[in-house]
């Protein structure tokens, strides 16, 4: 056992305190890095969730558009035909006909 001149082991205790402080500093640094990585992971998951919701919205919109086109192709009497004549101008056909 390493002892100081007084014989109470204070040199070994000082080395232990120093090594404990170094270990604590390393643990704090590793914890900080892990916390930053966890936060970055949550941000990435948030972006992926937002992208998934956006793609779902586009898919549902396309599904509704496809259903409307299918209904028009089957001759649904509640639908009228409209054609774009350029810009913001549209011409509707069949709105005044009784079926």
C-alpha positions as CSV (number, residue, x, y, z in Angstrom):
1,X,0.0,0.0,0.0
2,X,1.3,3.5,-0.9
3,X,1.3,5.8,2.1
4,X,2.4,9.4,2.5
5,X,4.9,10.6,5.1
6,X,2.2,10.9,7.7
7,X,1.2,7.3,7.1
8,X,-2.6,7.7,6.7
9,X,-2.8,6.8,2.9
10,X,-3.7,10.3,1.7
11,X,-1.6,10.0,-1.5
12,X,-3.6,6.9,-2.6
13,X,-6.8,8.7,-1.7
14,X,-5.7,11.7,-3.8
15,X,-5.0,9.5,-6.8
16,X,-8.4,7.8,-6.3
17,X,-10.2,11.1,-6.2
18,X,-8.3,12.2,-9.3
19,X,-9.1,9.0,-11.2
20,X,-12.8,9.3,-10.0
21,X,-13.0,12.8,-11.4
22,X,-11.5,11.7,-14.8
23,X,-14.0,8.8,-14.9
24,X,-16.9,11.1,-14.1
25,X,-15.8,13.6,-16.8
26,X,-15.7,10.7,-19.4
27,X,-19.1,9.5,-18.3
28,X,-20.6,13.0,-18.6
29,X,-19.0,13.4,-22.1
30,X,-20.4,10.0,-23.2
31,X,-23.8,10.9,-21.8
32,X,-23.8,14.2,-23.7
33,X,-23.0,12.5,-26.9
34,X,-25.7,9.9,-26.4
35,X,-28.2,12.6,-25.6
36,X,-27.4,14.5,-28.8
37,X,-27.7,11.3,-30.8
38,X,-31.1,10.5,-29.2
39,X,-32.4,14.0,-30.0
40,X,-31.1,13.8,-33.6
41,X,-32.9,10.4,-33.9
42,X,-36.1,11.9,-32.7
43,X,-35.8,14.7,-35.3
44,X,-35.2,12.2,-38.1
45,X,-38.2,10.1,-37.0
46,X,-40.3,13.3,-37.0
47,X,-39.2,14.1,-40.5
48,X,-39.9,10.6,-41.7
49,X,-43.4,10.7,-40.1
50,X,-44.2,14.0,-41.8
51,X,-43.1,12.6,-45.1
52,X,-45.2,9.5,-44.6
53,X,-48.3,11.6,-43.8
54,X,-47.6,13.7,-46.9
55,X,-47.3,10.7,-49.1
56,X,-50.5,9.3,-47.5
57,X,-52.3,12.6,-48.3
58,X,-51.1,12.4,-52.0
59,X,-52.2,8.8,-52.2
60,X,-55.7,9.5,-50.9
61,X,-56.0,12.5,-53.2
62,X,-55.0,10.3,-56.2
63,X,-57.5,7.7,-55.0
64,X,-60.3,10.2,-54.9
65,X,-59.4,11.6,-58.3
66,X,-59.3,8.1,-59.8
67,X,-62.7,7.3,-58.3
68,X,-64.2,10.5,-59.8
69,X,-62.7,9.6,-63.2
70,X,-64.1,6.1,-62.9
71,X,-67.5,7.5,-62.0
72,X,-67.4,9.8,-65.0
73,X,-66.5,7.0,-67.3
74,X,-69.4,4.9,-66.2
75,X,-71.9,7.7,-67.1
76,X,-72.8,8.9,-63.6
77,X,-75.8,11.3,-64.2
78,X,-74.8,13.6,-61.3
79,X,-71.5,14.5,-63.0
80,X,-71.0,17.0,-65.8
81,X,-68.1,17.3,-68.2
82,X,-65.9,20.4,-68.1
83,X,-62.9,21.3,-70.3
84,X,-60.2,23.8,-69.8
85,X,-60.1,26.3,-72.7
86,X,-56.9,27.9,-71.5
87,X,-55.8,29.7,-68.4
88,X,-58.6,29.9,-65.8
89,X,-61.4,29.5,-68.4
90,X,-63.5,26.3,-68.3
91,X,-66.5,25.2,-70.5
92,X,-69.0,22.8,-69.0
93,X,-71.1,20.4,-71.1
94,X,-74.2,18.6,-70.1
95,X,-75.3,20.7,-67.2
96,X,-78.5,21.8,-68.9
97,X,-79.5,18.3,-70.2
98,X,-82.0,16.1,-68.4
99,X,-81.0,12.5,-68.2
